[in-house]
Amino acid sequence: MTRAVLAEAREIFLLMSMLVGLSGLSLAVACGAVIIADNQTQTAAARTVPTAIASLGR
């Protein structure tokens, strides 16, 4: 009986650790995607701003 309980507890611990690991990995991927998108937005904005200001002066 005790062995069965320990085996179940070990299995639950393994599943929980896998879940935490996958959650951390998905959070890291999401953060990376946000950082990449932000950098691309800033690059596009940096290219667009001088053109927009120059067209206002004409």
Rosetta blueprint (number, residue, H / E / L):
1 M L
2 T H
3 R H
4 A H
5 V H
6 L H
7 A H
8 E H
9 A H
10 R H
11 E H
12 I H
13 F H
14 L H
15 L H
16 M H
17 S H
18 M H
19 L H
20 V H
21 G H
22 L H
23 S H
24 G H
25 L H
26 S H
27 L H
28 A H
29 V H
30 A H
31 C H
32 G H
33 A H
34 V H
35 I H
36 I H
37 A H
38 D H
39 N H
40 Q H
41 T H
42 Q H
43 T H
44 A H
45 A H
46 A H
47 R H
48 T H
49 V H
50 P H
51 T H
52 A H
53 I H
54 A H
55 S H
56 L H
57 G H
58 R L
